[in-house]
Amino acid sequence: MMPRVAVIPGDGVGPEIVEAVVPVLEMVADALGIPIELRFYEAGDGTKARMGRALPEETFQGVLKADATLMVAIGETAREVILPLRQRLDLYANLRPAKSYPLPKAVPGFDLTIVRENTEDLYVMSGWSNQDAAVDLRVISRRGSERICRFGYNYARKMGKSRVYVVHKANVLEGCRLFRKVCSEVAAEEGFEYREMYVDSAAMRIALDRPFDVIITTNMFGDILSDLAAAFIGGLGMYPSANLGEGRAIFEPVHGTAPELAGRNLANPMATILSASMMLDWLGYSEGAKLMEEAVRRTCERGLTTPDVGGTLGTREVGLRVSEMIGSILRERS
């Protein structure tokens, strides 16, 4: 049966990035005989302005029926789109691999994956406010902690990573004490040495000496630490991610809508190309995933990139160069 992929361009630079990335994905699919059907849906700020809802039911049903979803960027209505999608589809694991490619602004050899719990913490969107105060409820459960820790350790085993750290703030926060306790139990069950670090120390160590391959952490801490990691790979324009659950997945770049770049053909499409590569791997097409990533690596090596990472090309041109590189790699193999 042909896998169905829902595509949501979103706001800001999203539509022009999709225009650059879809031909790359289609070229890989055609070259390797990968039978993927793309269906396009809308969501975000512009959708809410037109329809009164940032996440129309048609879009939700499209995501629900798809085998995977590729989404680019949602603006001010992100809490009305991606957060409900994560929670309604129970996409409990947010996988964020920060890997450096040959770029002037990247630190060579940087390779850190952040495994972020994706449905709890402050993102449950529960609390209250008045004119004088506001309260956001932070929820950390045993179930949520156990499954993200088990996911993280299993991911580390699959990738051959041994330096796995659980990051928390258990010296202050009660929820982090539960998170630490559960993760230490899971580490023992999975046969890993339990290593931990306070989140403030982890931020410093990312900047200094990076003693870890994988960080397993809670929702808010993972959100913040991943942006710090982006500084070492050339910026958010190079940073893909996956929202994963049981049989469902949404793939998206870590970056936002970059409204100051919208319509100027300057946005970096690499993070979305790499997200699409992760999507192919998740769908079971590892050869296509590796082909896309290798094309990104070679394109970066030749400086065929957007200005944010030291190049001079536009969004569309980078997509074209990656497609050409895919063709070149395939010719080498034939």
Secondary structure, DSSP 4 states (H G I P E B T S, - for coil): -PPEEEEEEESTTHHHHHHHHHHHHHHHHHHHT---EEEE---SHHHHHHHS-SS-HHHHHHHHHSSEEEEEE--TTHHHHHHHHHHHTT--EEEEEEE--S-TTBPTT-EEEEEEE-SSBGGG--EEE-SS-EEE--B--HHHHHHHHHHHHHHHHHHT---EEEEE-TTT-HHHHHHHHHHHHHHHHHT----EEEHHHHHHHHHHT---SEEEE-HHHHHHHHHHHHTTBTSGGG-EEEEE-SS-EEEEESS---TTTTTTT----HHHHHHHHHHHHHHT-HHHHHHHHHHHHHHHHTT-S-GGGT----HHHHHHHHHHHHHHHHHHH-
